[in-house]
Amino acid sequence: MDLLEKLAILTDAAKYDAACTSSGVHRSFQPGRIGNTTSSIAGCCHSFSGDGRCITLLKVLLSNCCAYDCKYCVNRCSNDTRRATFTPRELAELTIGFYRRNYIEGLFLSSGVLGNPDYTTEQMIRTLRLLREEYRFNGYIHAKAIPGTAPELVEQLGLLADRLSVNIELPSQEGLQTLAPDKTKQAILRPMGFIRNRSVENKEELTKYRHAPVFAPAGQSTQLIVGATQDTDRHILHLTQSLYTRYHLKRVFYSAYVPVVEHSLLPALDTAPPLLREHRLYQADWLLRFYGFRAEELLNEEQPDFNPLLDPKCNWALGHLEQFPVEVMRADYELLLRVPGIGPVSAKRILSARRTSHLRFEDLKKLGVVLKRAQYFLTCCGHMPQGLRFSADTLQRQLEDVEQKRLPPQELQQLSLFDCVG
């Protein structure tokens, strides 16, 4: 099998992994090395940087040969599919060749379990060491740590890569036992805990020793598959909150399950991926990270799943109408963030602008407030917009109409990763 055939097989096999953004790392130009990574161009394969540009990583598997038999995975050992494996030299040369041709700005490297986790990780380390030390590549690298890998190998991988990730994939122990019997919760969480602890130690080392080696400077992330099991949004969101709190993750990614294999325990092959559900989980994730919400505020036992017709913030506001309307001239930053249609940037602008003038609704629009949603939950100097008519019974329907016009179904796939909430 020639190199192009391997490339076609192993890039196609990697397409279901979403956990590959490259934000949060800075590698400036160094004499004698090629490539650089800065926060202004942070992103990944057909993702978007901070300045709006689309940039690309080579997203590929070292091998799609796998010793595991995860029932949801196209690369499982029992599946009849073409197999291929790069040698470390082949993959390093391919990556550097693509970089020199300006096809890519970095590498996202994952792999099936080739024999066992330790051997697979050793091959990944050899690949990255060739890139960093022989080819002097200084660009972005994201490497997937295989659950069950020895800590000393995870450390070597983290000293070569900018970001590490350990994919949880299935949100519950029951799901793992049913669909991925070769994996365990402990095998997944152990390397995540090691990466967290080693990152903390490394920060202390860097404060004492300027030239200490850097361990995974962009932190770690993970991916959860949505829709392959019966886990509720509430369970997934509580797991997400725990991961951010306990393991200091930079991002949790959600991947709507795409039926690619036929199995009685999985959705049928003709079942559409739950893209809208994925989108709502991303919006709720932003509320956890940037808006001060807690998982228990957004969902409960009576409502374990998000309303598909409303974004999570509007849905929360409808359940807490006693806290509204909010007076824009007096509300503090945390309260403004609770108003649908107001995000962190517009909330800070409001705090700054109201120091010098009385704000009107037309002023709020100029400050970036989405008035189609916010107008129902705000007052300016004690007044709501003229002509606005609604009741508690009709408010939900009006907000649902706004949401349907804002986000047509055909746009969900493009917006699911990047559309934030306000």
N, C-alpha and C positions, 0 to 999 in steps of 0.2 A: 504494500500500500504506500503510495507516494504522499508527500507532505501536504499537498492540497486536499487530497481525500481525507486525511486525518483532520485537517483544519475544518472542513465542511461538517464532519461528523461531530467533532468535539465543541465547536461553537454552537451548533444546533442543540446539542445536549445541555448546554449551559443556559439556554434562554429562559428557563423557568425560575432562575434565581434573581430576585429583585433587590437583594440587600447589598447594593454596591455603589452608594454615593461616596464621594471622596472629600466631602467638606471637612474642614477642621484641621488641615495640615499645611505647613509652609516649608518648602525646600527651595531655597534660593540657589541661584547659579553658583557652581563651584568650579574653579579652574581644573581642567583635565577631565571633567565629567560632562555628559550630555543630558539634556532635559532638566526641567525644574517643575516644581509644583507650588503654586501660590493660592491663597484663599480667593483671589479674584477670579481664578479660573477653575475653582473647585467644582467637581461634578463627575459624572460617569457616563458610560455608554448611552448615548442619546438621552442624556439628562441635561440640566440647565445650570449654568454657573450663576454667581451672584449678580453679574452684569447682564444676564439674559441670554448669553451665548450657549449654543448647543455644543457639547464636547463629547469625546468618545474615548472609551477604554477598549482594549482587546479583552473581551469577556469569553473565557474559554476554560474547558476542563483539561487537566493533565491526562486524565483517562476516564472513559465511561464504563470501564470494566469495574464491577462492584461485587464484593463478597456478600453484601447485604441484600435482603429481599423485601424492601419497603413496598407495600402493595400499591401505593399511589405514585411511585417513581417510574419513569420511563426507562431508567438505567438499572432497574433491579435485576438481580442475577438470573431470575427465572424468565425474564422477558426476552423474546427472540428479536434482537436488534443488532445492527452492525457495531462491532466493537473496535476501538482504536486507542492507542496510548502513545503520547509523545515521549521521547527521551528528553531529559533536562536540556541537553544541547540543542535539540531541534526547537524546543519551545522558546529558549532564550534567543536563538538566532532569528526566529520568526518575529518575536516581539520587537527586537531592536531593528529589524528590517522594516517593519511597519512604522515604527517611530521615525526612522530616518526619512521615510517617504511621506511623513506628515499625515498618515492615516489615523493614528491614535495619539493620545497624550499619556497613556499609562496602561496598566494591566490589572485585570481582575481574574484571579486564579483560584479555581476550585477543582474538585476531583471526586470521582467515585472512590470507594474504599478498595484500593488495589492490594489485595492480599490481607492487610491489616492496617489500622490507623497509623501506627508508627512508621511502617515502610512507606506508605503514601506520603506522609509528612516529610520523610527524609528526601524523597524525590522532589517535592515542592521546594524544600530548602536548597537542594543542589541547583535547581532552576534559578531561584532568586539570587543565590550566591554568584552564579555565572553572570547574571545581569548586573548586579551591584559591583562586583569586584573585577571581573574580567572585561566586561563591556562598559563599565563605569557609568551605568545608567542611574540617573538621579531623579527620574520622574516618579509619579505616583504608582504605588503597588498596593492592592488590596488582596489579602490571602485568606482563604477559608481554613480555619482550624477544624480538623476532623475530630468529632466526639470520641473520647477514649484515648487520645494521643498523650504520651508521656509529657509531664510538665517541662522537662529540659528541652524537648523538641519544640514545644509551643514557644518557649523563650527564644530559641534560635530563629524561629519563624518571625516572631515579633520584632527582632532586631534587624530584620531585612525588609519587612513590610511597613507601610504607613498605617494601615488599618487591618485589624483582624475581625473575623466574625465567626460565630458558632451558631449555626441555624438550629433553632428549636423545632421549627416546622409544625409539629402537631401540639396544640396548646394544652393537652392533658395527658396524664400518665395512662389513663384508659385508652386514649387514642394511640399512644405509642405501643402499648401491649397488643392492640388489635391490628394496627396497620404497619407497624415498624418493630417487629419482635426482636430484632438484633440491636436495637437502641434502648438505652435506659435514661431516665431523668438524671441520675447521678453522673453518667458518662457525659451528658451534655453540659450540666451546670458546673462540673469540676473545672474544665478549662476556662469557662467564663469567670469563675472565681479566681483562678490563677492569673488571668489577664488583668482583672481589676486590681489584685494585690500587687502584681509586678509593675503596673502603671503607677501606682501610688509610690512604690519604692523608687522607681525611676525618676519621678519628679524630685524627690529628696536628693537623689544622687546628682541630678543636674544642677541643683542649687549649690552643692558643695564642690562639684568638679565640672568645670565648664565643658570639657571634651569627653565626658562620659557618653557611652553609646546610648542612643535613643531607642526606647522600646515602644512600638506602635503609637506614634505621636497623635494619630487621628482617632485613637480609642478603638472601641469595638461596637459591633452592631449585631442584629439577628433578624431572622425572618420567621413569620408565622403564616401558615397556610390557612386560608379562610374558606370554609365550605366543604372540606373533605370529611369532617366529622360533625357531630351534633353539638359541639361546644357553642354556647351562647356568646353574644357580644359582651355581656357582663363578665363572663369568665375570662375572655380574651383581654378585656380592658384592665381587669384587676391584675392579670399576669403581666401586662405591659407596665403598669404602675410599679409593680414589685421589681421588675427588671431594671427600670430606671433608678429606683431607690437603692436596691441592694447591690446591683452589679455595675452601676454608673455607665450604662450604655449611652452611646451618642444617638442612636436611632433604632427603633423597632420598625421593621418593614412588614407590610401585610400583602399577601399574594392571593388573589382570588383563585381558587382551585380550578384548573383547566383539566377536564377529563381527557386523559391521554391513554389510559389503560382500562380494560373492562374487568370489573371485579364486583362481586355481590355486595361487598361492604362499602363501595364507593358510588358516588352519583353516576348515572348512566352517561354513556359517551355523548349522547345528544343533548345533555343538560348544559345550559349556558352558564359561563362563569359568573359568580355573584359580584359583578363589578361595582354595583351601587353599594352593596354592603361593605366592600373593601374601601370605597370612597368615604363612607361614614366613619369607619374606623380610623382612617387617616385624619379626618377632621377632629375626631375626639382625641387623637394622639396630640394634635396641636394644642387643644384645650388643656391637656395635662402638662405639656412642656412650657407653654408660653402664657397661659391665661389664668393660672392659679386654681384650676378645677381639680377635684379629686374624682376617682372612678366611681365611688359610692354616691356622688352627687348626680352623676349622669344616668346611671342605670341602677335598678334595684330588682328584688325578687318578683315584684308585680310587673315590672317592665324590663325583662332581661335582654331585649334586643332593641336596636335603634329604629326609630320611625323612618322608613325609607323615603317618605315624602318631605321630611324636614331635616335640616342640618342639626346636629346635636345641641348646639348653643340655643337655637330658637326653640327646640323641643324642651330644653331645661327652663327657659324663660316662661314658656306657657304653663309649666307646672309650678312656677313661683311668681305668679302675678302680684302677690302681696308685696313684693319688693320693688314694684314699678308703679308709676313712671319715676325715672331718675332725673333730678334737676342737674342739668349740665354745668351750671355755674357753681355748684357746691359739691358734687360727688367727687370722691377721691379716685385715685388711679385704679385701685383694685375693683371698685364698684363700676367704674366706666367700662372695664374689661368684661363685665358681665352683661353688658347691653349688646344684643344682636346688632351687627352692622358696625361695631367699633372694635378695632384691633389695637395692638400695642402702639403702632406708629400714630394712628389718629388719636388715641387716648393721650399720648404725650403732647401732641399738637394742641389739643383742647386745653390741657393744663397750662401750656405756655401762652396761648392766645387769650384766655380769659383773664389773665393778669392785667391786661391793658384795655379790654373792651368787653361789652356785653354781647354775647354770642347769639346769633339768630340761626334759624335752620338753614338759610342759604349760606351762612358762614361755615356751618358744619360740613356741608357738601364739599366746599373748597378745601377743607381740612382732611378729606378722605373718608368721611363717614358715609356708609351705605344707607341712605335715608329710606330706601324702600323697605328696609327692615327696622332700622333704628327709630323711625318716626312714631312707631306704636309704643315705644318704651322710654321716650325722652320728653322732657319739657325744657324750654328755653325761657328763663325768667318767669317761670310759672305757667307758660302757655304751650299748648300743643299746636301742630300745624292747622291752619284754618281749613275748614271743609273736611277734615278727616273724620270719618264715621266708622265706628266698629264697636263691637261688644265682645265680652269674653267668649261667647258662643261662635261668633263669626271670625274672630282673630286668627284662629288656626287655619281656617279655609283661605283667608287672604294671604297668610304667609306661605301656605302650600302653593298658591298660584304664583307668588313671587319666585319661589324656588324652582318651579317647573319651567318658568320662562328663563331663569338664570342658567340652568344646567340641563339642556336637552339630553336625552339618553345617548345619542350618538357621540357626545363629547366626554362621556364618563371615563372611557379608557385612557384618553389623553390627559385628563385632569386628575386622575385618581392619586398620583404620586405627588403632584405639585400644587394643587389648588388649596390655598389655606382658608381658614375661616375668619369671619369678622364679627 
